[in-house]
């Protein structure tokens, strides 16, 4: 009996450890979104230069780590046509498109609203399955969609339904960010099933980096280099890609992936808090309620889907 109790406590401790690591990873993405607002608005750095610099440097670092871990096996993603297409489509339609839409959503609006709209990606995944694969929605899906719609409406209107609290262009970029974030999850699945996730991420980021640099090489007419710029770019590269991904993989060693995924909610909360502190973002109680409703909606969606899979 004592042994069983000890094992239960040990298992509970391991899960909690995974939850904490997942929360740290999610918070890092939240920090990255806030720093992106500093880069895009306060430093007025062109999106094309930032995206070229960010993806290329992150791609190099991720592939170097992949080589160290897996050696020549990192090229296995291109051995079959299916996995090669998966990685390339992920790089272009998922990673590139998501980074671009998210950056412009922040530049034309604010990091808090952009993060909330991108956080809707699980709903877009389900919606895509309903539209393109004719999957019947679950009751929990419908409930989640209604709650999310109310939450987003509160966030973008601040309770005044006669006008938007952020520019329409920012709203459209933000919705695009949510849709492309859904593609970011769906498109690499074929490649990730047969290859280490960090290798898939590394190639996707590198391909995106090469394509961004074909349009706007980061070494041609770079912006004025300052300590703030260097620190900001380094923060986005490390806290927006490399560190949180590695920490998230570490978290899955201790807790199930469905439990880990719930901690995604830390990202929009972190971004909103930091936006209030550093950018004097005026969040009223209506917007806070909207953020809470969106987080609840995504939780209901994920929890409902998980229960149907188990059953």
N, C-alpha and C positions, 0 to 999 in steps of 0.2 A: 504493500500500500504506500509506504514511504517512498519507495523507488518510483512508483507511478506518479506520485505527487511531484517528486523532484524532476522527472522528465517533462511533466506538463509545465512547470515553472521555467525550465530550461528552454523549452520550445517557445513559450510566451516571450521570454527574454530575447530570443533570436529574432522573432517577428518584429518586436519593438525596435530592435537594432536596425532591421531592414527599413522600417517606417521612418526612422530618424534620418538614415542615409538618403532615402528617397526625398524627404522633405528638404534636405540640404541641396540636393540636385535641383529640385523645383525652384527653390529660392534663388539659386544661381541664375537660372533662366530669367527670373523676375528682375534680378539686378542687371542682367545684360540688356533687357528691354528698356530699363531706365537710362542706362548709359547710351543706348542708341538714340534716345531723345536728345541727350546732351550733344551728341555728335551731329545729328541731323538738323537740329534747330539752333542751339547756342553756338556751335562751332561752324555751322553752315557748310558741312562737308558734303560734296556731291554724292548721291546714292551710288552712282556707277563706280566711282573710285573706291568707296568704302566696301562695296560688295566684292570688287575685284581683289582688294587687299585681304579682306576677311576670309573669303573662301579659299584663295590660293594658299595663304599661310596655314590655315587650319587643315587643308588637304595634305600639305607636305608633312605637317606634324603627325597627323593621323596615319598616313601611310608609312612613315618611319617607325612609328610604334607598332604597326601591323607587321612590318618586315621583321622587327625584333622578336615579335611573338610567334609569327607563323612562317617566316621565311618566304620561299618561292610559292607557297600555297596561296599567297594573296592574288595570284593571277588566275586562280581556279574559277573566279566569277565570270571569266570570259570564255570558259571552255565549252559551254553550251549556249546555243542561240537564245534560249528562254531566259537564262540568268543574265546574259549580256544585255538583252533588251530591258530586263527588269532594272538593272543598275543605271543604264543610260536614261530611261524614262524617268526614273527616280531623281536623277541628277537635274534633268531639265524641267519636267513638269511638277516635280515635288520640291526639291531643294532650292533650285534657282527661283522658281516662281514664288515660293513661299517667302524666301528672304527678300525678294523685290517688293512684293505686296505688303509685307509686314513693315519694311523700312518706310515706304511711302505712307502707310497708314499712320505711323508715328510722326513722320515729318509734316504731314498735313493736319494732324490732330494732336493726340497725346498717347503716351505709352500705355496708360491705364486702359483707355477705351480699345486700343489696338489689341492688347493682350486678352481682354474679355472676348472680343469678337473672334480672335484666333482660337480661344479656348472652346469654341463651339464645334471644333473639328469632329469630335465623336458623333455629333448629331448629323453632320454632313456625310459621314461615312454610312450611317444607317439610312439616311435619305437617298444616297446613291444606290444602295442595295435595293431599296423599294422601287426606285425609278428604273434603273437599268437591269436589275436582275429579278424584278417583279416579286420580291420577297414581301410576305405579309407582315405588316408592322405588329409588334406586340402592344399590349395595353400600356405597358410601362413606357414604350417609345412615344406614344401619343401624349401621355401625361408629361413626359420630359420635354417634348416639343412645345407644348402649351406654356409650361412654366418658363422655359428658355425664352420664348417669344415675349412674355410679359417682362422678364428680367432685362432683356436687351432694350425693349421699349422704354423702360424706366431709366436705363443707363444713358441712352442717346437723347432723351427728352428732358431729363431731370424733373419729370412730373408735369412739365408743361407740354401737352400733346399738340400744341399748335405750331411748334417749331423745334428744330433739332438743336441739341446742345453742342454739337460738333459739326464741322463742314460736311456736306453731302459726299464730297470726294473722299474724305477720310473714312466715312462709313462704308463706301463702296470698296475702297482698298482693304478695309478691315474684314469685310465679308469675303473678299477675294483671298485674304490671308487665311481665313477659316477653311475655305474650300481647298486651297493648296496644301494646308496643313493636313487635311484628310488624305490627299494624294501622297503626301510625304510619308504617311503611315502605310497606305495600301500598296503603292507601287513597288517598294523594295522587298515585299514579303517573299516572293519567289526566290530571289537571290539570298535573302537572309535565312531561308529554310535550309540551304545547303552550304552556307558560308558563315564565318564569324561576323556578327553584327558590326564590329568595329572596322572590319575590312570593307564591308558594303558602304558604311558611312564614309570611310576614307576615300574610296574610289568615287563615290557620288559627289563628295565635296571637291575633290581634285578636278573632276570633269567640269563641274560648275565653275570652279576657279579658272580653268583654262578658257572656257567659253566667255565668261565675264571679261577676261583680259584680252580676248580677241577684239572685243568691242571697245574696252577702255583699259589699256595697260596701266597698272598702278604706278609704274615707274616713270610714266610720261606726264609731265606737268603736274606733279603731286602738289597737294595743298601745303601751306606753310607748316613745317614740322615744329611742334611745340611739345613740351612735357605733357600737357593736358591731352593732346591728340594721341601721343604714343601710349600713354597710360590708358586712355579710353579704348583704343583699338585693341590693345593687349587684353583688356578686361573682357571685351566682346568676344574675342577669339577663345580665350580660356574659359570664361564663365558662360559663354553662349554656345559652346560646342564641345570642347575637349573634356574639361573637368566634370561637368554634369553628366555627360554620357558615360564616362568611366565610373563615376559614383553610382549611377543608376544600375549599371551592370553589377556592381558590387552589392547593391541593395537586394537584387534578386537572388543572391546567395543565401539570404537570411529570411526573406518573406516572399510569398507568392506574388506573381506579376500583377494579379488583379488587385491585391492589397496595395502594392507599390503604386499602381496607376492612380489610386484615389488621392495620393499626395500631390498630384498635378495641380490641385486647387491652391497649393501654396504659391504658385507662380503669379496668378493675377492678384492675389492678396498682397504679396511682396511688392509688385510693381505699383499698385495703388498707394500703398503706404509710403514708398520712396518718392512717388510723384508728388504727394502731399508735402513731404519734408523738403525735397530739393527743388521742386518746380512750383511750389505754392499752389498746387492743384486744389481747387475748392470743391470738395466732395460733400454734397448734402445727403440727408438721410435717405432720400429717394434713390440716389445713385448707389449708395451702400446696400440698400435693399435689393436693387437690381443685380448687383454683383453676387450677393448671397443667393438669389434665385437662380442665376445662371449656374453657379457651382452646384446647387442642389439638383438642378435639372440634369447635369452631366453625371452626377452620382446616381440618380435614379435610372438613367439610361444604362450605365455600365453595370449597375447592380442587377437590374432586370434582365439584361442580356446574359449575365453570368449565371443567374438562376435557371434560365431556360436551357442553357448549355449543359448544366449539371443534371437537370431533369431529363 
